[in-house]
Amino acid sequence: MSVLEARGLSFEAGGRRLVAGASFRLAPGTLTMLIGPNGSGKSSLLRLALGLLPPSAGSATIDGAEVRSLSPAARARKVAYLPQTRPLAWPVPVRDVIALGRFAHGVAPGRLAADDARAVARAIAACRLAGLEDRAADTLSGGELARVHLARALAAEAPLLVADEPVAALDPLYQHEVAALFARAARAGHGVLTVMHDLALAARYADRLLWMKDGAIVADGTVEDTMTPARLADVFGVAARIDRSADGLALAVTGPA
Ligand SMILES: Nc1ncnc2c1ncn2[C@@H]1O[C@H](COP(=O)(O)OP(=O)(O)OP(=O)(O)O)[C@@H](O)[C@H]1O
């Protein structure tokens, strides 16, 4: 099992500090959700932590190795990444898009070894894409395509999974299914970190929340410990009601704070 550690990551661009001294540890067996307002630096922090942006200060390591020292294939064997923008303009069959997730295992689409084919089949089943495997990906709906990209990330079967707003295009049922899928992956021993805008889903499924505001992580802890009306007002500027139910915390955002 692998551990991703970010220590004091900072990033500046356009004369602004977009990420300011952010530290966190992504450990196996935990579903961590990164939450914060638009533009607070969440995507930038993920990209720094994965070595896709050069930090102006701080470092990120996976199992003790600097992420930026890892080759793309070596990094992809440790961590699967689902970016926020997922352009796909070509009429590639869905199965081949998902098989790209196996690239770190030396696979070219169309030449899958039995192990790779099984991993692709598991990802297709997990994302409920059966029946769409032969469709050209550019004919899918936005939500279907979002699930294909998620399946591509899952097919890697990497110990760590980092996803940037994976449920943004999904209807409520699929949102819950994907959040539950991430929770199951965490229970199975993966370390999962995902940006989440839906605070009710975060309250329901996250083991741990990283709260980001103005480029900084301002709170890091369990839902129980960190999700309070005062923090929601401070970080998001919203008024919220939080009820304890048998399923955990239930959250209703009632308006601006
Ligand atoms: N290369 C860049 N040059 C200048 N500004 C940038 C650059 N990259 C990002 N930014 C700005 O940095 C801020 C943080 O962006 P980022 O995408 O990390 O935020 P986010 O929290 O993921 O936002 P969202 O929830 O809207 O996706 C934004 O104001 C964005 O416009």
Ligand as a Chemical Component Dictionary entry (heavy atoms), coordinates in Angstrom:
data_LIG
# 
_chem_comp.id                   LIG 
_chem_comp.type                 NON-POLYMER 
_chem_comp.pdbx_formal_charge   0 
_chem_comp.three_letter_code    LIG 
# 
loop_
_chem_comp_atom.comp_id 
_chem_comp_atom.atom_id 
_chem_comp_atom.alt_atom_id 
_chem_comp_atom.type_symbol 
_chem_comp_atom.charge 
_chem_comp_atom.model_Cartn_x 
_chem_comp_atom.model_Cartn_y 
_chem_comp_atom.model_Cartn_z 
_chem_comp_atom.pdbx_ordinal 
LIG N1  N1  N 0 -1.461  29.185 -14.531 1  
LIG C1  C1  C 0 -2.250  30.050 -13.878 2  
LIG N2  N2  N 0 -2.045  31.388 -13.985 3  
LIG C2  C2  C 0 -2.829  32.268 -13.290 4  
LIG N3  N3  N 0 -3.836  31.905 -12.487 5  
LIG C3  C3  C 0 -4.088  30.580 -12.363 6  
LIG C4  C4  C 0 -3.308  29.596 -13.033 7  
LIG N4  N4  N 0 -3.799  28.374 -12.700 8  
LIG C5  C5  C 0 -4.837  28.606 -11.853 9  
LIG N5  N5  N 0 -4.997  29.926 -11.660 10 
LIG C6  C6  C 0 -5.996  30.553 -10.765 11 
LIG O1  O1  O 0 -5.757  30.003 -9.486  12 
LIG C7  C7  C 0 -6.954  29.910 -8.749  13 
LIG C8  C8  C 0 -7.107  28.489 -8.242  14 
LIG O2  O2  O 0 -7.412  27.636 -9.343  15 
LIG P1  P1  P 0 -7.799  26.111 -9.131  16 
LIG O3  O3  O 0 -8.206  25.579 -10.463 17 
LIG O4  O4  O 0 -6.699  25.436 -8.414  18 
LIG O5  O5  O 0 -9.036  26.277 -8.165  19 
LIG P2  P2  P 0 -10.167 25.228 -7.735  20 
LIG O6  O6  O 0 -10.317 25.367 -6.258  21 
LIG O7  O7  O 0 -9.851  23.882 -8.269  22 
LIG O8  O8  O 0 -11.428 25.845 -8.454  23 
LIG P3  P3  P 0 -12.811 25.207 -9.038  24 
LIG O9  O9  O 0 -13.595 24.749 -7.846  25 
LIG O10 O10 O 0 -13.446 26.390 -9.700  26 
LIG O11 O11 O 0 -12.455 24.110 -9.993  27 
LIG C9  C9  C 0 -8.055  30.369 -9.688  28 
LIG O12 O12 O 0 -8.348  31.712 -9.394  29 
LIG C10 C10 C 0 -7.421  30.239 -11.073 30 
LIG O13 O13 O 0 -7.968  31.168 -11.979 31 
# 
loop_
_chem_comp_bond.comp_id 
_chem_comp_bond.atom_id_1 
_chem_comp_bond.atom_id_2 
_chem_comp_bond.value_order 
_chem_comp_bond.pdbx_ordinal 
LIG N1  C1  SING 1  
LIG C1  N2  SING 2  
LIG C1  C4  DOUB 3  
LIG N2  C2  DOUB 4  
LIG C2  N3  SING 5  
LIG N3  C3  DOUB 6  
LIG C3  C4  SING 7  
LIG C3  N5  SING 8  
LIG C4  N4  SING 9  
LIG N4  C5  DOUB 10 
LIG C5  N5  SING 11 
LIG N5  C6  SING 12 
LIG C6  O1  SING 13 
LIG C6  C10 SING 14 
LIG O1  C7  SING 15 
LIG C7  C8  SING 16 
LIG C7  C9  SING 17 
LIG C8  O2  SING 18 
LIG O2  P1  SING 19 
LIG P1  O3  DOUB 20 
LIG P1  O4  SING 21 
LIG P1  O5  SING 22 
LIG O5  P2  SING 23 
LIG P2  O6  DOUB 24 
LIG P2  O7  SING 25 
LIG P2  O8  SING 26 
LIG O8  P3  SING 27 
LIG P3  O9  DOUB 28 
LIG P3  O10 SING 29 
LIG P3  O11 SING 30 
LIG C9  O12 SING 31 
LIG C9  C10 SING 32 
LIG C10 O13 SING 33 
# 
